[in-house]
Amino acid sequence: MNTTTEETSEITVEAIRLLFREMGVAKTLRFLSQVSGGRGDYTKERQETVDNRTVADIVAEIEKWRKQSADESFGVKE
């Protein structure tokens, strides 16, 4: 089966119209968000946005955050 881009987009539009009519807007949007594959290169984007913290760095940040939260809860001022 050889389908052109135009035919594919027409099929997509027709399918979305059917979904809207049969399921309503909210359910259709929810369904489409579940089945859409997304765009871009996830691995590349993830590597570009992730910093180089170590596990020890992250643990230290968590401990600092917990201490600050506890201090604020008990009214301790630095």
C-alpha atoms as one frame of an Amber mdcrd trajectory, in Angstrom:
protein
   0.000   0.000   0.000   1.490   3.290  -1.096  -0.094   6.240   0.681   0.845
   9.835  -0.025   1.316  12.409   2.699  -1.871  14.162   1.606  -3.884  10.947
   1.873  -2.389  10.252   5.289  -3.250  13.711   6.601  -6.792  13.384   5.230
  -7.195  10.064   7.044  -5.909  11.655  10.246  -8.333  14.565   9.987 -11.250
  12.205   9.335 -10.270   9.995  12.284 -10.040  12.964  14.651 -13.437  14.211
  13.503 -14.922  10.770  14.179 -13.346  10.672  17.618 -14.679  14.150  18.454
 -18.162  13.173  17.315 -18.267   9.791  19.057 -16.259  10.476  22.207 -16.356
  14.229  22.684 -13.535  16.732  22.798 -12.110  15.952  26.246 -11.867  12.184
  25.736 -10.458  12.637  22.235  -7.720  14.965  23.467  -6.918  12.568  26.295
  -6.696   9.668  23.840  -4.508  11.590  21.411  -2.093  12.581  24.173  -1.717
   8.901  25.094  -1.015   7.653  21.591   1.071  10.473  20.168   4.719   9.550
  19.916   6.062  13.024  20.381   8.731  14.704  18.327  12.433  15.261  18.468
  15.355  13.261  19.762  14.632  12.493  23.416  18.079  11.021  24.101  19.931
  14.011  22.674  17.693  16.531  24.445  18.012  14.649  27.729  21.810  14.597
  27.495  21.862  18.325  26.786  19.651  19.206  29.737  20.976  16.845  32.413
  23.707  18.260  34.559  26.729  16.338  35.768  25.782  16.023  39.431  26.846
  12.900  41.244  24.609  10.862  43.508  26.476  12.378  46.461  25.671  15.882
  45.160  21.991  15.036  44.878  21.911  13.462  48.349  23.570  16.582  49.793
  20.941  18.781  48.119  18.137  16.617  49.512  19.593  16.771  53.012  19.965
  20.551  52.759  16.371  20.889  51.547  15.098  18.648  54.370  16.986  20.690
  56.972  15.611  23.946  55.584  12.084  22.535  55.524  12.393  21.298  59.110
  13.826  24.640  60.258  10.977  26.529  58.609   8.416  24.175  60.156   9.772
  24.812  63.648  10.377  28.534  63.185  14.183  28.283  63.345  15.921  31.298
  61.827  19.443  31.139  60.518
